[in-house]
């Protein structure tokens, strides 16, 4: 399931940014979404959680076949709600923490 099909079709967010690596040996991915309300943010978070669960279930074997070390990122994928913002990360913990720390500082 490609990220575009999960989020582009929804009108729940009014702005978004999705970063993903184009390097085949790197599955880094970050999505940041702004919603008009906390209720919509919760719906976006649910979509992000489903997206991650689908990746963990359906893409794991494929990722293991070409970049086995990257599965740790998939195992540690997270979704955060910060007010009306939703952030999901598929990153190593240090990178994830840097992204979340930066978002928290920007939203203060």
BELFENBEL-V546622 format. One record per pair of residues at least 12 apart in sequence whose C-alpha atoms are under 7 Angstrom apart, sorted by the first residue. I is the first residue (numbers start at 1). J is the second residue. Records with the same first field share a line. If there is no record, write none. Layout:
BEGIN
I = J ; J
END
This chain:
BEGIN
6 = 51
12 = 35 ; 40 ; 44
13 = 33 ; 34 ; 35 ; 36
14 = 34 ; 35 ; 36
15 = 33 ; 34
16 = 32 ; 33 ; 34
17 = 31 ; 32 ; 33
18 = 30 ; 31 ; 32
19 = 31
25 = 67
26 = 70
27 = 70
28 = 90 ; 91
29 = 89 ; 90 ; 91
30 = 88 ; 89 ; 90
31 = 87 ; 88 ; 89
32 = 85 ; 86 ; 87 ; 88
33 = 85 ; 86 ; 87
34 = 84 ; 85 ; 86
35 = 84 ; 85
36 = 84
37 = 84
38 = 83 ; 84
41 = 84 ; 85 ; 86
44 = 86
45 = 79 ; 81 ; 86
48 = 79 ; 88
49 = 79
52 = 77
56 = 74
73 = 90 ; 91 ; 92
74 = 90
76 = 90
77 = 89 ; 90 ; 91
78 = 90
END
